[in-house]
Amino acid sequence: MKQIVAIYPGSFDPVTNGHLDLIHRGCKLFDRLIVAIAYNPDKGDPLFSIEERMEMLRAMTADLENVTVDAFEGLLMTYCIQKNANAVLRGIRAVSDYEFELQMALMNRKIEPRVETVFMMPAEKYSYLSSKIVRDIASFGGPLTGLVPELVEERLRRKFAQKQAAITEIPTK
Ligand code: PNS
């Protein structure tokens, strides 16, 4: 029987509870799910390095036996073919996500018609959640409970404390 291998690509900077909700849903549907961290130059300098993001994602998915975590550079469709994947998983939170996701899915289909994009919706309670909002809240020391796992919250606090320390260390003339 044909195995369905899906890639769940994204920036995951950092992984949120919304991403994890989608991973849990996806791994029930597909034989294998590869969570693939992409370098996305459109989003500017990331907060966490690819290695840091991989470590957090691996820790959060360690109990899911058909889920692996990887990273890639370049075209998603090239990566899908390298991995023998036949599906791409993307989350749609609200109508506002749809236009961009549709454009990406149709362009990916044009590049590689053998790979199908599958959209899933995270739980409603995560429909307003994004990595960007999480980074913003964390940068001001705001509450992150329920938005990210404890490990990610701890890494965010540490990252912004390091940034703050680096600013205060700049010698004044
Ligand atoms: O989490 P994000 O940043 O919304 O994910 C976007 C991502 C990484 C999935 C998208 O930018 C992507 O697929 N990048 C790889 C390069 C590529 O294939 N671009 C053409 C897409 S039509």
Residues whose N, C-alpha, C, O or C-beta is under 5 A from the ligand:
A	BS01	PNS	P9 G10 S11 F12 A38 N40 G74 L75 L76 M77 M104 M107 N108
